[in-house]
Amino acid sequence: MSRLTGSEIVIECLKEQGVDTVFGYPGGSILNIYDALYKHQEEIRHILTSHEQGASHAADGYARATGKVGVCLATSGPGATNLVTGIATAYMDSVPMVAITCNVGTSLLGKDSFQEIDITGVTMPITKYNFIVKDVSKLAQVIRRAFAIAQTGRPGPVLVDITKDVTAAEYEYTYEAPSPVERLTDKITEEAMDRAVEIIRKAMDQLLGEAPSQELVAEIQAFVRSYPGVLDCHDLVIHSYGPGRRFASIHAEVPAEEDILVSHDIIDTIERDILAQKGVHLVIHMDPVSVTDTRARELRQLTEEILKSLDQRLTLHDFRVVEGTRRTNLIFDLVVPRDYTKQMQDACKQEICRKLRELDERYCCVITAECTFCMES
């Protein structure tokens, strides 16, 4: 055990940690440490940079190249703040670094003294940890902790700010060998990645939008269908951005023979009611459908039976019949499950057309296939 000044304790602690190179630029508040460093120039090489920012970037690069902790030195005030960009770089890229700065004397802190700056407050967002040492008896342990923190777990920069009076004060110093730092080398498994993705998805769902529940889908569809003057509905799209922030659009089929003003009034009423009762901002598109065309109804029913024979999940909407002299066009939108590929959709349309032409060779299908807009249970 020997009695050393705070500056000498800093140098001895650097030697403990195996530091052989430091980068820095001297200034008034840190001169005591530079005086002590000069006495150990055979053991610790000091590289003088033209600017403190260069020192922090050099320490960052040194750590990347050697795998050791990079060390940089700067004085108080502008000297310390000039380190910020290099410290931030090390923080963002997880590079182990210890930045040592010196501040004004303890009695001058908080008094807007010459070249005084709260560098620990400035660097708090861009360091793993930072210290201000105002008691020489704690200096050695702080330096040792700084190196341990910089290397353990996810590496990163640590800042140690030392008041000038602490660098001059004396205290007993005892050598301590640094504890080995075990780097984490656990492999990332597929299961861990899946869990991480699920955590992110749950956190982002309300911001980006989440799939509506089948209960909500059925509830909105039943609400729209419950109004007189609405024959059916389809193409429901729901955007959910959290409680009270649900937006939706839907197509409602209305009688083509009805006065459009009457149908429009019904649609407006539904939109107001569902907002008041369900908290859903709903936009309804009107699709006129003839209710007096018996032949169209029969052909639609026939087509729906063919769909169910192929796949119970198939549905259609916007069914129209256009009679011609030599053929009858059956025009409709086919809603297929989300697991249908493009090839499956094309094969399904071809099979529907074939079955209808077997009934009457004049039937010509014009089918637009689309996936359901809602998630399936």
N, C-alpha and C positions, 0 to 999 in steps of 0.2 A: 504494500500500500504506500502510495506517495501523494504528496500534496501538490496539486497542479492548478494553474489558472483555468478558467472556463475555455479559453482558446486552445490550450494544450489538451484539455479533455476531449474537445471535438476532434483534434488530430489523432489522438490515441484511439478513439472510438472508430475513426475511419480505418486505421490500421488493423484494428480488431476484425473489421468486416472484410478485410482483404482488398481494400481500395488501393489501387496503384496509380490512378489517373483521375484528375478532377479538371473541370473547365470553369473559368470564371473571369470576372473583371472586378478589380478592387475599388473600394470607395471608403469614405470616412468611417462609417459605422463598423465595417468588417475588417479594418486594418489590423486589429489585434489577432484575428484568426490568420491573416496573411503573414504576420510576423512569426506566428508559431509554425505555419506551413513552410516558411523559408528554412527553418531549422531542420525540417525533415524532407528537404527536396530530393535527397538520394533515395527515399522510400516512396514518396508520393510525387508523381510528376504533375505539375500544374501547367495547363495550356491556356495562355492568355488569348482571349478573343477580342475582337474589335468592338463588341457590343454584347450586352447581357443576353439579348435574344439569341445570338450566336452560341452562347454558352449552353443555354437550355436545349437548343436543337442539337448541338454537338453531343451533349450527355445522352439525349434520346438516341442518336445514331450509334453512339458507343455501346449502349445497352443492347440495341438490336444486333450489332455485329459480334459482340463478345458473349452475350447471354448473362453478363454481370449487371449489377446495379449502376446506372449512370449517376454521376454526382456533379452538380453545378453550384457555384457560389455567386452571390450578388450582395450589394450593400442595400441600405434602406431606400425608401421612397421610389424614385424613378428606376433605380437599379433593380429593385425587386419587381416592379410592375413590368419591366422589360422582359422578364422571364415567362410571362403569362402564355404567350403563343406556343412556346416549346413545351410547357407543362400541359397545355390543353391537347397538343398533339400526342404526347405520351399517354394521357388519360384516354383519349378516343381509341388509341391503338393498343392499349394494355401493355405499356412498356414500363418496366421497373425503373424508377428514378427517385433520387432524394435531392431536393433543392434546399440549400441552406442559405438563409438570408439573415442579416443583422439589422435590428431596428434601433431607434433612439433609446436612451436610458429609461429604466422603469419609471422614474419620477416624471418623465416628460411625455409618457404615453397619454393619448387622449386630449392633448392640449394644442393640437395643430402645430406641433414643433417643426423645425426645419427638416425637410425630407422625411417626415413621419407619414406612414401610410399603414392602414389596417390590411396588410398583405394576406393574413389568414382569412379575413372576410372576402377579399377579392378572389382568392383561389379556392374557396370552399367548394364551389360547384365543379371544379375541374381537378380535384385531387381525391385520392382514396381517403386521406386523413391529413390534417395539418395541426401543428403545435405552435404555441408561443411560449418560450421558456423565460420565466422571470425569476427563477430560483436556481442557482448554480448546483444545488444538491440534487436536482432532478435532471440535470443536463445529460449525463451519461445514459441513463435509462431511456430518455426520450430519443436520443440518437439510435440506440439499439432497437427500440420499438419501431422507429421510422423505417429501418432497413428490413425488419421482419414483415411489416405491413406491406411494404412495396413489393415483396417477393411472394407472399402467401396468397393462396386462392387465385383470383384474377389479378395479375400484376398491374401496377399503376404507380403514378407519382405521389410522393408524400413531401410536404413542405415543412421545414423546421425554421421558425423565426426566433432569433435569440436577441435579447436586448443587450445593448453595448456594455452595460455595467456587469452583466453576467459573464461576458467574455473576459473581463478583467478580474473578477472575484476568484477566490481560491477555494478548493474543496478536495477532500480525499478521493483519490482515484484508485480503483482496483481492476486489474485486467479480467475480462470475462470472455471466454471463447464463445463465438456465436453458435446458437443451436442450428443444426442442419435444417434447411427448408425443403420439405417434400412437395414437389410439384404434383398437382393433380393430373393424372393420366387416364382417368376412367374413359372407356370408349362410349360414344353416344350410340345407343341402340335404336332400332326402329321403333320399339315400344316407347322409349323416351321421346323420340321425335313426334310420335302420334299424340302423346300426352301434351306436349308443348303446343302442337297445332290446335288441339282441342281447347286448351286454355286461351290461346289467342282468339280462336273463333268465338268462344263464349264472350270474351271481352269486347270483341268488335261487332257482334251481331246487332246490338241495338243502334250502333252508329251506321253500319253499312246496310242494315236491313236483314231480317231473319225470315225463314220460311213460315208462312202462316200455318196454324194448326188446322187439322181437318174439321174440328168443331167450329172454328171461326168461319171457314169456307162454307160449311153447311148452313151456319147461322145467317150469313149475309144472303146466300142464295134463297133460303126460305123466306127471309124478310122481304126481298124484292118480289118473289112469286106470290106473296100473300095479298098483294094489292089487285083489286079488280082492274081490268084493262091491260094486265101484263100476262102474256101467254106463257113465256118461258124466259130463261136468261142463260148466258154463256159468256165465255172469255173473261172470267173474273181474274183480275190482277190485284194483288194486295202488297203494299209496301208498309212495313212496320218499323218505326224508329223509336220504339219504347212506348210506355203507357201514355195514352192520350195523343199519340202522334201516328195514327194509322190512316193511310190514304189508299183508296181503291178505285178501280174502274170496272165497269161491267157492261155488257150488251144486253138490253132488254127487248124481247120481241113483243110488238104491239100489233093490234089488228090494222091491216092496211086500209080497211074500209072506214075506220074511225077518223073523225075530224082530228087533224094534226094538233090543233090547239088544245083539244081535250086530252090527247095523249101526252102532250108536253106538260100540261098542268099536273098529271099523275106522276110523271117523272120528277118534276120539281118537288112534289110533296114527299116522295120516297127519299130524295136526297136530304131534305130538311129533317124528316123524321128519324132516319138512321143516324144522323149526326147527333141529334138530341138524345136518342135512346141508347145508341151503341157506341157513340164517340168515334165513328168512322166517317172520314171525309170521302164521300162517294161521288164519282162522276159516272152518269149513266148515258150510254149511247142507245138511241132508239133504232131498232131494226123492224121495218114494217113487214108483216107476214099476212098473206091472204087467208082468211078463215072461211070464205065462201067457196073456195076452189076445192071441190070434193076430190077431183082427180089428183091434185097435188098432195092432199092429205093421205090418200091411199098409197101413192108412190113413196111418200116419205116413210110411212109405216112399213112398207115392203122393204125399203132400203135398210131401215133400222134392224129388221129381222135378219137380213143378210149380214150386217155388221156383227150382231150378237152371235151368229153361227161361226164367225171367224175368231172373234175374241170378245169376251164379255165386257172388256174395258173400253171398247171402241164406242164413240158417240159422234153425232153430227149436229150441225146447226146451219142456219142461213140456207135452208133447202128451198130451191126454186125450180120451177118447171117452165121451160121455154119450148112451146110447140112449133114445129116447122113442117114443111110439106113432105119432106122425106125422112126426117128424124126428129126425135124428141130429146132435147138437152136436159139432163138432170144435173143441176149445179148445186154443190154444197161444200161445206168445210168439214173435213174429217179430223177429229181429235184423237190422237194416238197417245199411248203411254210414253213416258219420258225415256224408257229403255229401248224404244224403237230406233234403230239406225235408219239412215237414208235408204239403204237397200231394202230394209224391212217395210218402210213406208211405201216405196215404189211397188213392191210385190203385193202389198195389201190393196193398193189402188187398182192394180191390174186384176186381182181376183174379184174385187167388187164389180168392176166393169164387165168381167166375163160372166159372172152370175146374173147380172141384170140383162145382158144381151141374150142370155139363154131364155129369159122370159119373153123378151121382145127385141128382135135384132135392130129395131129403130132407136132403142135407147142408147144414147151417147152420154157418157159421164164426163163432167168437168169437175175434178176433185182437187181441192187444195188441202194438203195434209199439214197439220200443226201439232206440236206437242202440247200437252196440258200445261197451263200456266201455274198450277198448284202442285205442291209436293204430294206424292201419294203415300198412303199409310202402308 
